[in-house]
């Protein structure tokens, strides 16, 4: 177990984060790998619970406002948000449209680390998300495609275990 994992667990207890908040913090942590699809699916399911929805989104909005050495918080929050917009509760995309300015400002995100432009992926992901949020037909198609894929996966797993 890494020191960052231990530190995150201590913060989770010290700040009394809920299960939903812990999952979002894990998905958007500073570790150099992305959030797993399984974890994002769990968080997506949580968006159907009104209390958990509020907790999930509050951590995401907080993480989107990070900067500097916490650029991974921002990028992973955008990755998670993209996933939730496509397969979470409809309220996710609704809240994102209401707060689109926050996402749009990330189109100008700048951070250089080890002579590499770490802001590039953030700028690109912010552009993709704002384009999706402003195209109602495309959003509807993406959500339908995600739901069909998810249903096929569940059915495949179900019939293979029979």
N, C-alpha and C positions, 0 to 999 in steps of 0.2 A: 504494500500500500504506500503510495507516494505521500510526501509531506503536504502537497497541495490538496490531496484527497482528504487527509486527516484534518487540515485546516478548514476545508469546506464543511466537513461533518461537525466540527466544533461550532462553526458559525451557525449551522442549521439548528443545533440544539440551543445555543446561546440566544439566538434571535427568535426561537420558537417558531420556525417556519413550518407551514403545513406540508402535508405529503405532496400536494400539487406544486407548491413553491419549490420544494426540494427537487422534484423532477425537472422543473424548468431550469433551476440553477445548475443541475447536472448536465442538462442538454446544452446549456449556453456557457459552460465553464471555459477556463483558459487553456485546457489541455489541447495539444496540437492535433487532435483528430475530431472529426465532426460528430454530431449527435446520431445515435443509431435510429434506424427506421422504427424499431420496436418501441424505443422510448418516446419518439415523436408520436407514434400511434396511441400510446397510453395517454399522453398529454392531450392529443386530439379528442379522445373519449372524455377526458375530464372537462372539456369545454362545454359539454352538454349539461353539466351541473352548474347552476347559477353561482354558487359560492366559489367553486373551484375555478370557474371561468374568470371571475374577478381577480382571483389570486394569480392565475396563470398570466393574464394580460398585464397585471401591475408589474410583475417581474420582467416581462418582455419589454415594456415601455421604459422601465428603469435601465435595463441593459442596453437598449438602443441609444441611450444618452451617455454611455461610457465613451471614453476616448483614450488616446495614447496607448500605453502598454496593455490596456484591456480591449484592444481592437477585436480580439477573438469573441468577446462577449457580444459585440455589435454584429459581427458577421454571423455567428451561430444563431443569434436572435432573429436575424433576417431569414436564415435557412429554416428555422422553426416556424417563423411567421408565414413564410411561403407555403409550407406544408399545412399549417392550420387553416390558412385561407382556402386551400383546395379541399381539405377533408375534415376540417373541424366544424363546429357549429357555425351557422350563418352569421351569428353575432360577431364572429371574428372579423370577417370581411367588412361588416357594417362599421365596427369600431375603427378598423384601419382606414376606411374611407373618411370617417369623421376626423381622424388624426393624420391624414395623408401628408400634411406638411412636415411632420416629424420624419417620415420615411423619405420624403423628397429632399430634405436637407442632407441626407446621407449620400446623395448623388455627388456631393462635393467633399466627402470624407477624405481626409489626408492623414497618412501616417507612414513614415519611412522607418524601417527597422532592419538593421544589418544590410544597409544599402538596397533594400527591397521595398517596393511600393506595396505595403500591406493594405492600403486603402482601395486598391483596384477592384478586388473582388466585392468589397462592400459597395462601391459605387455601381458596379454592374448589377448586383443583386437588388439594390434599391431601385434602379431603373426598371428591371424586370417586374418587380412587385408593383410599382406605381403604374406601369403600363397595364398590368393585369387588373388592378383595382379600377382603372378608368375605362375598361372595356367590358361592359356588363355581359355581352354575349360570349366573349372568350372565357370570362370567369365562370359562367354557367356551364360551358362545355368542359372546362378543366375539372370542375367539381363533379360533373357527371362521369367523366373518364376515371377520376380517382375512385369514385364510389363503385363503379363497375369492376375495376381492378381489385379493389379490396374485397368485394363480394366473391369474385372468382377465386381469390386466394383462400378465403374462409371455406368455400365449398370444396376446393381441392384438398385442403387440410382435413376437413370433415370426412370426405369420402375415402381418403387414404388411411384414416384411423379406424375405419369400419371393418 
